[in-house]
Every structure is written in structure tokens, then in C-alpha cells.
Amino acid sequence: MEFAEKASADARMGGRLFLKYERKESNGKRFRSIRMSGSLLEEVKKELASRGAETRILSADRELASMFRAYIPTGSRAVFLYSQEGKRSVTEYLLRSLESFLPICVSVQGGDWASIFSLPDDIRVAVGYGSEAIFAARFFATVRGCMSVAVPSSPSAEGCFEKQAPDPFAGYPLEYADFVIADGNCMRHQFGQTLAETSLAALCAEELRTDALFSGNRYDISALERVAEAVREAGTENDPSLEKLFFASALYKLILDGFPDFACCGMVSFLNRRMPQNKSKSAYAVLRYCVQRYVSFCKGARPRPFYVPDYAGRMRRAAEEAEVPPDVVFKNVTVPHAEESFARVRIFLESRRKMCVSAALLSDFVQKVARGYYIAEQSVLPQFPLSEAYDLSAELTPLLSVPVLEREFGLLCREEKRCASGV
């Protein structure tokens, strides 16, 4: 109920803090006024400050050429890094905007960053357009000790705030970008994917609520709820603010480090490894499937008395199939005493109605997100091995979330036919 009550309170409060702006491009075309959620932006800034990052997040309230001249030291030479995920028209516009810095244009694609090592020593700023190019720009800036500027090509904050580089330099520490330019006119794709990925904040909050009910642990989930509310609004608006979704994505990615591993995130990682060609659709598939399982569990689950799972076998299988280090899986699983097992069944039976209400609210949230997702994607979901991913997820989190409770109650199964029919 906490999520619904907060959402209702926000609705009653009416207006939020917004920053409005309007800008023109060099051709004189006037873009629509867009609204940026001040509260989300301030929370992103607060999270960055707590990490010691001095990143400045800029709104494109004027021509990008003017912005670059205002924030990049005069006389600096730039390298402009881009990937195929960005739109060609935006790539050309950004390159024109950097003309006064004599930019070298470099394409980075599929983890091939070799070309950045042959760049001249007089480069003083690296500008990356698109998540992979942003990673490469930050890596170059870290190695060379120069400035970096991130220009997202989608509402996703991927690449902007991660602490380490991805492949081919996985684990290499990265300096934060000096500037992030949040410009909806540059965010031309991946709306549906970002909407679904950021919607997982609602599932994460639900996992923490369920854990609190059964373990007594308490977490501050207010930031996750604010992210979920922003995503819900983006999914139902006819003309959603891409910047607002970007800030929601940024806040979600920044705060995840402060929580234990989540089952839903483990599912997405497993599906992305198993079916990398469908990475853009895995988050929404997990979101929809988990809600269906939660509703079914709350309404009809019948715990099996005196059931003891094969903990050793399940942990071994999770480590192998989910490609997670065995010690991580081992830390996630705590074998309960008999009294704890009986207590969990009792809590579930006493709290079933409350859990049903919470699951129904979550289902309503997914329906609202689905509207924006399908308008953006307009495609059918592939046949993901969702039952297998859900089964494995019980060992991928230390939280007493619904998949873990299903394991403890003897309700998990791997057979698609049985799982498809409900719990």
C-alpha cells in the first residue's frame, strides 16, 4: 500500500518542481518546450555528490555550439566519439557544434576501442554520443587525464555514471564525466527499452517490501518509488519528457549499488546472456512475468508442509547456469531452522490479503507502463526462458522475495507447462 499511498499523495499535491526551457537550432527551427523534473534532477545530483563526483548535468537551453564554447576551455582540441546506436542527423549536428575545437571524429562499435589509443596528445576533451561512445570517452579521459562530455542518444543513463568500464576493459576504473548534456532532441531511440528497464524499480521496491514482511529488515525505498512514479507517468503521457525518463534512469542506476542484489535484476542478466540478440526486450518480459507470478502466488499458493529444498543442488546449478561465482550464490542462501520455516508460512497466511493488494497495485502499474512500451516497440516479445530464469533467481538474491518464498514453500518448478499454469 505504501507505493499507492505515496502516488496518491503526489497526485494530490499537484505540481512538481519543473524547469522549462525552449531552444532553437542553427536552422531556426523551434523545438517544443520540454519539462524537466527538478526533484529527480536534484536527487541525481545528490547521489553523484555522495560519490565525490563533480559531474555537471546540463539542460540544452541553447544551441549546443554555444554550450560547448561556454564549458570547454578555449583552444582545446576535441575528439568526438560516436557509435551506430546514435542517429546520423544528430551525429552530424554534434560534429558541427564542435567545429571550433577542431574535432577528430572516431567511430567506436562492438567494443572496438583500438583507434582511441592512436589519438594525438593534444586532445583536451572527449565527447561521447551514445552509451558505448560515452564509456569510451570516459575511458579515454581517465587514461589521458582530459575532460569528458557525455551526450546520451537515448533516455537511458547507461554509460554515464558506471564506476568501471565494460568489455574490452571490464573492471578498469573510470572517472566520472565532467558534463552530461540531457537533451531530448538527441535522445532519438530506445524509449521502450529504457521505460521497461527503469520500471524494474517497482519490482525492486516490491522485493524489499516482501523481505521486510518476512525478515523484519527495513530499507528506505522512497527513491525507488519516486523512480517508479516517474516511469508510470512517462508510460501514460501522450508526449512524454525524454529528459524526465533519463533522470529516472540515472537515479535508478545510481541507487542500485546501495541495495542487495535483486531477483528481477538477476533474471534480466540471465536472459541477456542466454539471448543477447533480444536484450532490448528482456526487462519488459521480466516485469510482466514476475507480476503474473506474484499475483498467482499471493492468491493461490499453498505451502507444502515440512518441505526442504535441495539447497546444494540449486546453488550449484545457479552458479553454473547464471554464471555467478559460487561464493556469491552461497552468501545469498540461508538455510532456515524449522521454527523459521513454520514462522514464514504463518506470516504468509496472515499477510496474504495485504500481499494480494500490493501485487494488484503492481499489476496496475505494469498495465500503465505497457501502454508506453508497446507504442514505442510495436513488436512481439520473443520466447524467453522466463520460467527457468525465475527459478534461478531465488539463488541470485539474499532477500526473502517471492521467488525465494516459492522455493522455501516447495512451489518452484522448471517445467514450462506447470509454471505456465500458475503456482
MARVOVEX-847775 format. One record per residue (C-alpha): residue number from 1; y, z, x negated; residue in one letter. Coordinates in steps of 0.1 Angstrom, whole numbers, plus 5000, padded with zeros to 4 digits. Each point is the difference from the previous one (the first is absolute). Layout:
<rs>
r pos:NUM c2:Y c3:Z c1:X code:a;
...
</rs>
This chain:
<rs>
r pos:1 c2:5000 c3:5000 c1:5000 code:m;
r pos:2 c2:5023 c3:5006 c1:4971 code:e;
r pos:3 c2:5005 c3:4963 c1:4993 code:f;
r pos:4 c2:5008 c3:4992 c1:5037 code:a;
r pos:5 c2:5023 c3:5030 c1:5004 code:e;
r pos:6 c2:5020 c3:4989 c1:4969 code:k;
r pos:7 c2:5001 c3:4964 c1:5011 code:a;
r pos:8 c2:5013 c3:5011 c1:5034 code:s;
r pos:9 c2:5026 c3:5022 c1:4984 code:a;
r pos:10 c2:5012 c3:4971 c1:4978 code:d;
r pos:11 c2:5003 c3:4979 c1:5031 code:a;
r pos:12 c2:5020 c3:5026 c1:5018 code:r;
r pos:13 c2:5023 c3:5004 c1:4970 code:m;
r pos:14 c2:5009 c3:4963 c1:5004 code:g;
r pos:15 c2:5018 c3:4985 c1:4971 code:g;
r pos:16 c2:4989 c3:5004 c1:4964 code:r;
r pos:17 c2:5022 c3:4996 c1:4969 code:l;
r pos:18 c2:5003 c3:4963 c1:4993 code:f;
r pos:19 c2:5019 c3:4980 c1:4975 code:l;
r pos:20 c2:5012 c3:4967 c1:5014 code:k;
r pos:21 c2:5010 c3:4970 c1:4979 code:y;
r pos:22 c2:5005 c3:4963 c1:5002 code:e;
r pos:23 c2:5001 c3:4975 c1:4972 code:r;
r pos:24 c2:5004 c3:4963 c1:4993 code:k;
r pos:25 c2:4981 c3:4978 c1:4976 code:e;
r pos:26 c2:5018 c3:4975 c1:4977 code:s;
r pos:27 c2:4996 c3:4973 c1:5026 code:n;
r pos:28 c2:5021 c3:5020 c1:5025 code:g;
r pos:29 c2:4971 c3:5007 c1:5024 code:k;
r pos:30 c2:5004 c3:5033 c1:5017 code:r;
r pos:31 c2:4969 c3:5022 c1:5003 code:f;
r pos:32 c2:4994 c3:5023 c1:5029 code:r;
r pos:33 c2:5011 c3:5036 c1:4996 code:s;
r pos:34 c2:4971 c3:5022 c1:4990 code:i;
r pos:35 c2:4995 c3:5037 c1:5003 code:r;
r pos:36 c2:4986 c3:5022 c1:4973 code:m;
r pos:37 c2:4985 c3:5034 c1:5009 code:s;
r pos:38 c2:5022 c3:5025 c1:4981 code:g;
r pos:39 c2:4975 c3:5028 c1:5004 code:s;
r pos:40 c2:4971 c3:4980 c1:4985 code:l;
r pos:41 c2:5021 c3:4988 c1:4972 code:l;
r pos:42 c2:5012 c3:5035 c1:4992 code:e;
r pos:43 c2:4964 c3:5013 c1:4999 code:e;
r pos:44 c2:4990 c3:4972 c1:4977 code:v;
r pos:45 c2:5029 c3:5009 c1:4977 code:k;
r pos:46 c2:4989 c3:5037 c1:5001 code:k;
r pos:47 c2:4964 c3:4991 c1:4991 code:e;
r pos:48 c2:5012 c3:4979 c1:4971 code:l;
r pos:49 c2:5023 c3:5027 c1:4987 code:a;
r pos:50 c2:4972 c3:5026 c1:5001 code:s;
r pos:51 c2:4981 c3:4977 c1:4976 code:r;
r pos:52 c2:5029 c3:4997 c1:4977 code:g;
r pos:53 c2:5006 c3:4963 c1:5009 code:a;
r pos:54 c2:5036 c3:4987 c1:4998 code:e;
r pos:55 c2:4992 c3:4969 c1:5021 code:t;
r pos:56 c2:5029 c3:4989 c1:5022 code:r;
r pos:57 c2:4991 c3:4983 c1:5033 code:i;
r pos:58 c2:5026 c3:4974 c1:5009 code:l;
r pos:59 c2:5006 c3:4983 c1:5033 code:s;
r pos:60 c2:5010 c3:4964 c1:4998 code:a;
r pos:61 c2:5035 c3:5004 c1:5015 code:d;
r pos:62 c2:5014 c3:4970 c1:4981 code:r;
r pos:63 c2:4988 c3:4969 c1:4981 code:e;
r pos:64 c2:4973 c3:5009 c1:4975 code:l;
r pos:65 c2:5019 c3:4983 c1:4972 code:a;
r pos:66 c2:5028 c3:5025 c1:5006 code:s;
r pos:67 c2:4976 c3:5028 c1:5000 code:m;
r pos:68 c2:4983 c3:4990 c1:4968 code:f;
r pos:69 c2:5034 c3:4997 c1:4983 code:r;
r pos:70 c2:5010 c3:5034 c1:5013 code:a;
r pos:71 c2:4969 c3:5018 c1:4987 code:y;
r pos:72 c2:4987 c3:4981 c1:4970 code:i;
r pos:73 c2:5021 c3:5004 c1:4968 code:p;
r pos:74 c2:5022 c3:4969 c1:4992 code:t;
r pos:75 c2:4985 c3:4979 c1:4973 code:g;
r pos:76 c2:4964 c3:5010 c1:5007 code:s;
r pos:77 c2:4973 c3:4974 c1:5000 code:r;
r pos:78 c2:4974 c3:5001 c1:5028 code:a;
r pos:79 c2:4964 c3:4990 c1:5005 code:v;
r pos:80 c2:4992 c3:4991 c1:5036 code:f;
r pos:81 c2:4963 c3:5007 c1:5009 code:l;
r pos:82 c2:4985 c3:4986 c1:5032 code:y;
r pos:83 c2:4966 c3:4995 c1:5016 code:s;
r pos:84 c2:4986 c3:4977 c1:5026 code:q;
r pos:85 c2:5003 c3:5026 c1:5027 code:e;
r pos:86 c2:5037 c3:4995 c1:5002 code:g;
r pos:87 c2:5017 c3:4972 c1:5019 code:k;
r pos:88 c2:5012 c3:4971 c1:4980 code:r;
r pos:89 c2:5034 c3:4999 c1:5017 code:s;
r pos:90 c2:5006 c3:5037 c1:4991 code:v;
r pos:91 c2:4987 c3:4995 c1:4965 code:t;
r pos:92 c2:5026 c3:4972 c1:4995 code:e;
r pos:93 c2:5027 c3:5021 c1:5016 code:y;
r pos:94 c2:4993 c3:5030 c1:4977 code:l;
r pos:95 c2:4999 c3:4977 c1:4969 code:l;
r pos:96 c2:5034 c3:4985 c1:5009 code:r;
r pos:97 c2:5014 c3:5036 c1:5005 code:s;
r pos:98 c2:4990 c3:5008 c1:4964 code:l;
r pos:99 c2:5017 c3:4969 c1:4985 code:e;
r pos:100 c2:5027 c3:5021 c1:4982 code:s;
r pos:101 c2:4972 c3:5018 c1:4981 code:f;
r pos:102 c2:4984 c3:4968 c1:4985 code:l;
r pos:103 c2:4966 c3:5009 c1:5016 code:p;
r pos:104 c2:4966 c3:4989 c1:4987 code:i;
r pos:105 c2:4978 c3:4993 c1:5029 code:c;
r pos:106 c2:4963 c3:5011 c1:4997 code:v;
r pos:107 c2:4972 c3:4998 c1:5025 code:s;
r pos:108 c2:4974 c3:5028 c1:5001 code:v;
r pos:109 c2:4969 c3:4995 c1:5021 code:q;
r pos:110 c2:4966 c3:5015 c1:5003 code:g;
r pos:111 c2:5005 c3:5026 c1:4972 code:g;
r pos:112 c2:5011 c3:4974 c1:4974 code:d;
r pos:113 c2:5029 c3:5017 c1:4983 code:w;
r pos:114 c2:4994 c3:4985 c1:4966 code:a;
r pos:115 c2:5032 c3:4979 c1:5001 code:s;
r pos:116 c2:5023 c3:5031 c1:5001 code:i;
r pos:117 c2:4989 c3:5010 c1:4965 code:f;
r pos:118 c2:5016 c3:4969 c1:4985 code:s;
r pos:119 c2:5034 c3:5006 c1:5015 code:l;
r pos:120 c2:5030 c3:5003 c1:4976 code:p;
r pos:121 c2:5012 c3:5034 c1:4988 code:d;
r pos:122 c2:5035 c3:4996 c1:5016 code:d;
r pos:123 c2:4987 c3:5005 c1:5036 code:i;
r pos:124 c2:5018 c3:5030 c1:5014 code:r;
r pos:125 c2:4989 c3:4999 c1:5036 code:v;
r pos:126 c2:4968 c3:4990 c1:5018 code:a;
r pos:127 c2:5003 c3:4990 c1:5037 code:v;
r pos:128 c2:4967 c3:4998 c1:5020 code:g;
r pos:129 c2:4996 c3:4983 c1:5034 code:y;
r pos:130 c2:4968 c3:5010 c1:5018 code:g;
r pos:131 c2:4976 c3:5029 c1:4993 code:s;
r pos:132 c2:4982 c3:4985 c1:4971 code:e;
r pos:133 c2:5032 c3:4988 c1:4984 code:a;
r pos:134 c2:5015 c3:5034 c1:5005 code:i;
r pos:135 c2:4971 c3:5016 c1:4982 code:f;
r pos:136 c2:5004 c3:4975 c1:4972 code:a;
r pos:137 c2:5038 c3:5006 c1:4998 code:a;
r pos:138 c2:4995 c3:5038 c1:4998 code:r;
r pos:139 c2:4973 c3:4995 c1:4974 code:f;
r pos:140 c2:5022 c3:4978 c1:4979 code:f;
r pos:141 c2:5029 c3:5024 c1:5004 code:a;
r pos:142 c2:4978 c3:5029 c1:4989 code:t;
r pos:143 c2:4988 c3:4982 c1:4969 code:v;
r pos:144 c2:5034 c3:4986 c1:4990 code:r;
r pos:145 c2:5022 c3:5028 c1:5011 code:g;
r pos:146 c2:5022 c3:4979 c1:5023 code:c;
r pos:147 c2:5011 c3:5001 c1:5036 code:m;
r pos:148 c2:4979 c3:4989 c1:5029 code:s;
r pos:149 c2:5009 c3:4990 c1:5035 code:v;
r pos:150 c2:4975 c3:4998 c1:5029 code:a;
r pos:151 c2:5005 c3:4975 c1:5029 code:v;
r pos:152 c2:4972 c3:5004 c1:5025 code:p;
r pos:153 c2:4988 c3:4968 c1:5016 code:s;
r pos:154 c2:4985 c3:5019 c1:5030 code:s;
r pos:155 c2:5007 c3:5033 c1:5018 code:p;
r pos:156 c2:4973 c3:5016 c1:4978 code:s;
r pos:157 c2:5011 c3:5022 c1:4972 code:a;
r pos:158 c2:4970 c3:4991 c1:4979 code:e;
r pos:159 c2:5010 c3:4997 c1:4964 code:g;
r pos:160 c2:5033 c3:5018 c1:5003 code:c;
r pos:161 c2:4990 c3:5037 c1:4994 code:f;
r pos:162 c2:4965 c3:5002 c1:4986 code:e;
r pos:163 c2:4997 c3:5021 c1:4968 code:k;
r pos:164 c2:4975 c3:4977 c1:4983 code:q;
r pos:165 c2:4994 c3:4963 c1:4995 code:a;
r pos:166 c2:4972 c3:4981 c1:5018 code:p;
r pos:167 c2:4976 c3:4976 c1:4983 code:d;
r pos:168 c2:5001 c3:4986 c1:4974 code:p;
r pos:169 c2:5017 c3:5031 c1:4986 code:f;
r pos:170 c2:4986 c3:5026 c1:5024 code:a;
r pos:171 c2:5010 c3:5035 c1:4992 code:g;
r pos:172 c2:5030 c3:4991 c1:4978 code:y;
r pos:173 c2:5029 c3:5023 c1:5010 code:p;
r pos:174 c2:5030 c3:4982 c1:5015 code:l;
r pos:175 c2:5037 c3:5009 c1:5000 code:e;
r pos:176 c2:5015 c3:5000 c1:5035 code:y;
r pos:177 c2:5022 c3:4970 c1:5008 code:a;
r pos:178 c2:5038 c3:5005 c1:4995 code:d;
r pos:179 c2:5008 c3:4983 c1:5032 code:f;
r pos:180 c2:4981 c3:4990 c1:5032 code:v;
r pos:181 c2:5017 c3:4975 c1:5022 code:i;
r pos:182 c2:4990 c3:5005 c1:5036 code:a;
r pos:183 c2:5010 c3:4967 c1:5016 code:d;
r pos:184 c2:4982 c3:4989 c1:5032 code:g;
r pos:185 c2:5010 c3:4964 c1:4993 code:n;
r pos:186 c2:4977 c3:5001 c1:4969 code:c;
r pos:187 c2:4971 c3:5016 c1:5019 code:m;
r pos:188 c2:4985 c3:4969 c1:5015 code:r;
r pos:189 c2:4963 c3:5008 c1:5004 code:h;
r pos:190 c2:4973 c3:5026 c1:5004 code:q;
r pos:191 c2:5017 c3:5018 c1:5029 code:f;
r pos:192 c2:4967 c3:5005 c1:5019 code:g;
r pos:193 c2:4981 c3:5012 c1:4969 code:q;
r pos:194 c2:5028 c3:5024 c1:4990 code:t;
r pos:195 c2:5002 c3:5013 c1:5036 code:l;
r pos:196 c2:4962 c3:5007 c1:5000 code:a;
r pos:197 c2:4999 c3:5016 c1:4965 code:e;
r pos:198 c2:5029 c3:5023 c1:5008 code:t;
r pos:199 c2:4985 c3:5008 c1:5034 code:s;
r pos:200 c2:4973 c3:5018 c1:4981 code:l;
r pos:201 c2:5025 c3:5029 c1:4997 code:a;
r pos:202 c2:4991 c3:5009 c1:5036 code:a;
r pos:203 c2:4963 c3:5001 c1:4991 code:l;
r pos:204 c2:5008 c3:5021 c1:4970 code:c;
r pos:205 c2:5019 c3:5025 c1:5021 code:a;
r pos:206 c2:4971 c3:5002 c1:5025 code:e;
r pos:207 c2:4976 c3:5007 c1:4971 code:e;
r pos:208 c2:5022 c3:5029 c1:4989 code:l;
r pos:209 c2:5003 c3:5014 c1:5036 code:r;
r pos:210 c2:4962 c3:4999 c1:5004 code:t;
r pos:211 c2:4995 c3:5017 c1:4966 code:d;
r pos:212 c2:5025 c3:5027 c1:5010 code:a;
r pos:213 c2:4981 c3:5006 c1:5032 code:l;
r pos:214 c2:4967 c3:5006 c1:4982 code:f;
r pos:215 c2:5010 c3:5013 c1:4966 code:s;
r pos:216 c2:5032 c3:5019 c1:5007 code:g;
r pos:217 c2:5018 c3:4981 c1:4973 code:n;
r pos:218 c2:5036 c3:4989 c1:5008 code:r;
r pos:219 c2:5019 c3:4970 c1:4987 code:y;
r pos:220 c2:5035 c3:4989 c1:5007 code:d;
r pos:221 c2:4994 c3:4967 c1:5018 code:i;
r pos:222 c2:5035 c3:4994 c1:5012 code:s;
r pos:223 c2:5007 c3:4972 c1:4976 code:a;
r pos:224 c2:4968 c3:4982 c1:5010 code:l;
r pos:225 c2:5010 c3:5004 c1:5036 code:e;
r pos:226 c2:5035 c3:4985 c1:4993 code:r;
r pos:227 c2:4983 c3:4970 c1:4983 code:v;
r pos:228 c2:4977 c3:4996 c1:5030 code:a;
r pos:229 c2:5029 c3:5001 c1:5024 code:e;
r pos:230 c2:5019 c3:4974 c1:4980 code:a;
r pos:231 c2:4970 c3:4977 c1:5000 code:v;
r pos:232 c2:4995 c3:5005 c1:5037 code:r;
r pos:233 c2:5036 c3:4989 c1:5006 code:e;
r pos:234 c2:4996 c3:4970 c1:4977 code:a;
r pos:235 c2:4969 c3:4990 c1:5019 code:g;
r pos:236 c2:5017 c3:5000 c1:5034 code:t;
r pos:237 c2:5034 c3:4986 c1:4991 code:e;
r pos:238 c2:5006 c3:4963 c1:5009 code:n;
r pos:239 c2:5022 c3:4997 c1:4968 code:d;
r pos:240 c2:4987 c3:5027 c1:4976 code:p;
r pos:241 c2:5020 c3:5011 c1:4970 code:s;
r pos:242 c2:4981 c3:4989 c1:4969 code:l;
r pos:243 c2:5020 c3:5024 c1:4979 code:e;
r pos:244 c2:4989 c3:5029 c1:5022 code:k;
r pos:245 c2:4964 c3:4991 c1:4997 code:l;
r pos:246 c2:5005 c3:4997 c1:4962 code:f;
r pos:247 c2:5014 c3:5035 c1:4998 code:f;
r pos:248 c2:4971 c3:5013 c1:5022 code:a;
r pos:249 c2:4975 c3:4983 c1:4976 code:s;
r pos:250 c2:5019 c3:5014 c1:4970 code:a;
r pos:251 c2:4999 c3:5036 c1:5013 code:l;
r pos:252 c2:4963 c3:4997 c1:5010 code:y;
r pos:253 c2:4990 c3:4988 c1:4965 code:k;
r pos:254 c2:5021 c3:5027 c1:4983 code:l;
r pos:255 c2:4987 c3:5030 c1:5020 code:i;
r pos:256 c2:4963 c3:4990 c1:4999 code:l;
r pos:257 c2:4997 c3:5016 c1:4965 code:d;
r pos:258 c2:5008 c3:5034 c1:5015 code:g;
r pos:259 c2:4970 c3:5000 c1:5023 code:f;
r pos:260 c2:4962 c3:5001 c1:4994 code:p;
r pos:261 c2:4982 c3:4967 c1:5002 code:d;
r pos:262 c2:4996 c3:4987 c1:5036 code:f;
r pos:263 c2:4969 c3:4985 c1:5016 code:a;
r pos:264 c2:5019 c3:4971 c1:5015 code:c;
r pos:265 c2:5015 c3:4990 c1:4966 code:c;
r pos:266 c2:4966 c3:5002 c1:4985 code:g;
r pos:267 c2:4988 c3:4976 c1:5027 code:m;
r pos:268 c2:5027 c3:4975 c1:4992 code:v;
r pos:269 c2:4993 c3:5001 c1:4963 code:s;
r pos:270 c2:4963 c3:4994 c1:5006 code:f;
r pos:271 c2:5006 c3:4971 c1:5023 code:l;
r pos:272 c2:5025 c3:4984 c1:4975 code:n;
r pos:273 c2:4974 c3:5002 c1:4973 code:r;
r pos:274 c2:4973 c3:4986 c1:5022 code:r;
r pos:275 c2:5021 c3:4973 c1:5016 code:m;
r pos:276 c2:5031 c3:4994 c1:4978 code:p;
r pos:277 c2:5007 c3:4967 c1:5017 code:q;
r pos:278 c2:5008 c3:5019 c1:5032 code:n;
r pos:279 c2:5021 c3:5027 c1:4984 code:k;
r pos:280 c2:5030 c3:4992 c1:5023 code:s;
r pos:281 c2:4980 c3:5010 c1:5031 code:k;
r pos:282 c2:4979 c3:5030 c1:4989 code:s;
r pos:283 c2:5026 c3:5027 c1:5008 code:a;
r pos:284 c2:5004 c3:4989 c1:5036 code:y;
r pos:285 c2:4962 c3:4998 c1:5004 code:a;
r pos:286 c2:4996 c3:5036 c1:4987 code:v;
r pos:287 c2:5028 c3:5012 c1:5022 code:l;
r pos:288 c2:4985 c3:4986 c1:5031 code:r;
r pos:289 c2:4964 c3:5009 c1:4992 code:y;
r pos:290 c2:5008 c3:5036 c1:4990 code:c;
r pos:291 c2:5019 c3:5006 c1:5033 code:v;
r pos:292 c2:4970 c3:4987 c1:5020 code:q;
r pos:293 c2:4977 c3:5023 c1:4981 code:r;
r pos:294 c2:5023 c3:5030 c1:5004 code:y;
r pos:295 c2:5003 c3:4995 c1:5038 code:v;
r pos:296 c2:4963 c3:4996 c1:5003 code:s;
r pos:297 c2:4993 c3:5031 c1:4979 code:f;
r pos:298 c2:5024 c3:5022 c1:5019 code:c;
r pos:299 c2:4987 c3:4989 c1:5034 code:k;
r pos:300 c2:4963 c3:4999 c1:4995 code:g;
r pos:301 c2:4988 c3:5015 c1:4967 code:a;
r pos:302 c2:4970 c3:5023 c1:5003 code:r;
r pos:303 c2:4994 c3:5019 c1:4967 code:p;
r pos:304 c2:4964 c3:5001 c1:4989 code:r;
r pos:305 c2:4989 c3:5037 c1:4997 code:p;
r pos:306 c2:4989 c3:5011 c1:4965 code:f;
r pos:307 c2:5007 c3:4966 c1:4985 code:y;
r pos:308 c2:5003 c3:4998 c1:4962 code:v;
r pos:309 c2:5012 c3:4966 c1:4985 code:p;
r pos:310 c2:4985 c3:4986 c1:4968 code:d;
r pos:311 c2:5030 c3:5009 c1:4980 code:y;
r pos:312 c2:4985 c3:4990 c1:4966 code:a;
r pos:313 c2:4990 c3:4965 c1:5013 code:g;
r pos:314 c2:5033 c3:4994 c1:5018 code:r;
r pos:315 c2:5020 c3:5010 c1:4969 code:m;
r pos:316 c2:4980 c3:4977 c1:4978 code:r;
r pos:317 c2:5003 c3:4971 c1:5024 code:r;
r pos:318 c2:5038 c3:5006 c1:5005 code:a;
r pos:319 c2:5005 c3:5000 c1:4962 code:a;
r pos:320 c2:4981 c3:4967 c1:4996 code:e;
r pos:321 c2:5011 c3:4980 c1:5030 code:e;
r pos:322 c2:5036 c3:5012 c1:5001 code:a;
r pos:323 c2:5003 c3:4998 c1:4962 code:e;
r pos:324 c2:5014 c3:5035 c1:4998 code:v;
r pos:325 c2:4993 c3:5023 c1:4970 code:p;
r pos:326 c2:4971 c3:5024 c1:5008 code:p;
r pos:327 c2:5021 c3:5030 c1:4991 code:d;
r pos:328 c2:5027 c3:4991 c1:5025 code:v;
r pos:329 c2:4974 c3:4996 c1:5028 code:v;
r pos:330 c2:4984 c3:5033 c1:4989 code:f;
r pos:331 c2:5033 c3:5018 c1:5003 code:k;
r pos:332 c2:5006 c3:4986 c1:5035 code:n;
r pos:333 c2:4968 c3:5014 c1:5015 code:v;
r pos:334 c2:4996 c3:5037 c1:5007 code:t;
r pos:335 c2:4966 c3:5011 c1:5015 code:v;
r pos:336 c2:5008 c3:5026 c1:5027 code:p;
r pos:337 c2:4981 c3:5032 c1:5006 code:h;
r pos:338 c2:4981 c3:5004 c1:5032 code:a;
r pos:339 c2:5027 c3:5021 c1:5015 code:e;
r pos:340 c2:5026 c3:4973 c1:4992 code:e;
r pos:341 c2:4979 c3:4973 c1:5016 code:s;
r pos:342 c2:4997 c3:5020 c1:5032 code:f;
r pos:343 c2:5037 c3:5008 c1:5000 code:a;
r pos:344 c2:5009 c3:4963 c1:4997 code:r;
r pos:345 c2:4979 c3:4992 c1:5030 code:v;
r pos:346 c2:5016 c3:5028 c1:5020 code:r;
r pos:347 c2:5035 c3:4989 c1:4990 code:i;
r pos:348 c2:4993 c3:4965 c1:5010 code:f;
r pos:349 c2:4987 c3:5010 c1:5034 code:l;
r pos:350 c2:5029 c3:5022 c1:5006 code:e;
r pos:351 c2:5026 c3:4975 c1:4987 code:s;
r pos:352 c2:4985 c3:4968 c1:5015 code:r;
r pos:353 c2:5026 c3:4996 c1:5026 code:r;
r pos:354 c2:5029 c3:5004 c1:4975 code:k;
r pos:355 c2:4983 c3:4975 c1:4977 code:m;
r pos:356 c2:4996 c3:4975 c1:5029 code:c;
r pos:357 c2:5037 c3:5002 c1:5008 code:v;
r pos:358 c2:5009 c3:4994 c1:4963 code:s;
r pos:359 c2:4975 c3:4971 c1:4998 code:a;
r pos:360 c2:5015 c3:4985 c1:5032 code:a;
r pos:361 c2:5035 c3:5002 c1:4985 code:l;
r pos:362 c2:4987 c3:4983 c1:4968 code:l;
r pos:363 c2:4984 c3:4973 c1:5021 code:s;
r pos:364 c2:5033 c3:4994 c1:5018 code:d;
r pos:365 c2:5018 c3:4997 c1:4966 code:f;
r pos:366 c2:4975 c3:4974 c1:4988 code:v;
r pos:367 c2:5005 c3:4979 c1:5032 code:q;
r pos:368 c2:5038 c3:5000 c1:4993 code:k;
r pos:369 c2:4995 c3:4990 c1:4964 code:v;
r pos:370 c2:4975 c3:4973 c1:5011 code:a;
r pos:371 c2:5028 c3:4981 c1:5018 code:r;
r pos:372 c2:5020 c3:4995 c1:4969 code:g;
r pos:373 c2:4969 c3:4994 c1:4978 code:y;
r pos:374 c2:4986 c3:4972 c1:5021 code:y;
r pos:375 c2:5034 c3:4983 c1:5005 code:i;
r pos:376 c2:5003 c3:4999 c1:4962 code:a;
r pos:377 c2:4964 c3:4992 c1:4991 code:e;
r pos:378 c2:4988 c3:4978 c1:5029 code:q;
r pos:379 c2:4965 c3:5000 c1:4986 code:s;
r pos:380 c2:4966 c3:5015 c1:5008 code:v;
r pos:381 c2:4987 c3:5029 c1:4979 code:l;
r pos:382 c2:4970 c3:4992 c1:4977 code:p;
r pos:383 c2:4967 c3:5018 c1:5004 code:q;
r pos:384 c2:5006 c3:5029 c1:4977 code:f;
r pos:385 c2:4971 c3:5025 c1:4992 code:p;
r pos:386 c2:5020 c3:5027 c1:5018 code:l;
r pos:387 c2:4970 c3:5022 c1:5010 code:s;
r pos:388 c2:4989 c3:5001 c1:4963 code:e;
r pos:389 c2:5036 c3:5008 c1:4988 code:a;
r pos:390 c2:5003 c3:5027 c1:5026 code:y;
r pos:391 c2:4967 c3:5015 c1:4990 code:d;
r pos:392 c2:5010 c3:5001 c1:4963 code:l;
r pos:393 c2:5035 c3:5014 c1:5007 code:s;
r pos:394 c2:4985 c3:5034 c1:5008 code:a;
r pos:395 c2:4994 c3:5004 c1:4962 code:e;
r pos:396 c2:5034 c3:4985 c1:4990 code:l;
r pos:397 c2:5021 c3:5029 c1:5013 code:t;
r pos:398 c2:5000 c3:5038 c1:4996 code:p;
r pos:399 c2:5015 c3:5004 c1:5034 code:l;
r pos:400 c2:4981 c3:5010 c1:5031 code:l;
r pos:401 c2:5009 c3:4968 c1:5018 code:s;
r pos:402 c2:4981 c3:4984 c1:5028 code:v;
r pos:403 c2:4976 c3:4980 c1:4978 code:p;
r pos:404 c2:4991 c3:5032 c1:4981 code:v;
r pos:405 c2:4994 c3:5018 c1:5033 code:l;
r pos:406 c2:4978 c3:4972 c1:5011 code:e;
r pos:407 c2:4980 c3:5004 c1:4968 code:r;
r pos:408 c2:4997 c3:5038 c1:5005 code:e;
r pos:409 c2:4990 c3:4996 c1:5036 code:f;
r pos:410 c2:4973 c3:4974 c1:4993 code:g;
r pos:411 c2:5019 c3:4972 c1:5017 code:l;
r pos:412 c2:5006 c3:4975 c1:4972 code:l;
r pos:413 c2:4979 c3:4969 c1:4999 code:c;
r pos:414 c2:5000 c3:4968 c1:4980 code:r;
r pos:415 c2:4983 c3:4977 c1:5025 code:e;
r pos:416 c2:5027 c3:4978 c1:5015 code:e;
r pos:417 c2:4983 c3:4999 c1:5034 code:k;
r pos:418 c2:5000 c3:5037 c1:5004 code:r;
r pos:419 c2:5035 c3:5005 c1:4987 code:c;
r pos:420 c2:5014 c3:4972 c1:5022 code:a;
r pos:421 c2:4987 c3:5018 c1:5031 code:s;
r pos:422 c2:5021 c3:5031 c1:4992 code:g;
r pos:423 c2:4992 c3:5035 c1:4987 code:v;
</rs>
